[in-house]
Amino acid sequence: MTVSVTRLEQIGRTRLSRSFFLRDFLHSEIAAVHAVLNVPDDLALAVEAGSKLCNELLEPIQARFGRVAVRSAFRSSAVNGIGNRNGHNCARNESNWAAHIWDRRDRHGRMGAMACIVVPSLVDHVDAGGRWTEMAWWIHDHLPYSRLQFFPKLVAFNIGWREEPERVIRSYVAPKGTLTRPGMANHQGNHEEHYRELLASIAPR
């Protein structure tokens, strides 16, 4: 794809929510190393899905816990394909539709978007002895997420919004595996007892 500097600037200035612009989500180490533009093929769909991600998930997290740092987010089909073929921890394109590939609906026609984020206040909380599960349960109780997946470095986690959300939480950090999903005994109800310490340690922003 060939895009002029002016057009790329216009794309980047697209506002997705109160705090976030599309440019915040376009950086990709894979794109930089392989000299590929990481821009949507379907800009309108990417903006619509990204706006849902930002307004319904990222803004509430930032409002309560402070700055949300975007680690990795939108990937074009071309960039994700390169990442998958070269072992850069990218799932197949078909698996990333309506996830990191914002500008493609999934095979069921559902729109979605995903970002990998770091919440610095959560990093500090975990460094002081807190648990990643506290953030997971807070999000589960308060926000309409589809998928969460936690990683060891900087307590980074994928957070995804999607039409007809899955409501599944998985982790590569102990306790590894599936924390909850529909059908598990712990899925329903209020989980406040699991994140009281998190709320007490991080003052509302």
Summary of the structure (lengths in Angstrom):
residues: 205
radius of gyration: 16.9
end to end distance: 41.0
largest distance: 52.7
contacts: 644
relative contact order: 0.13
helix: 41%
strand: 16%
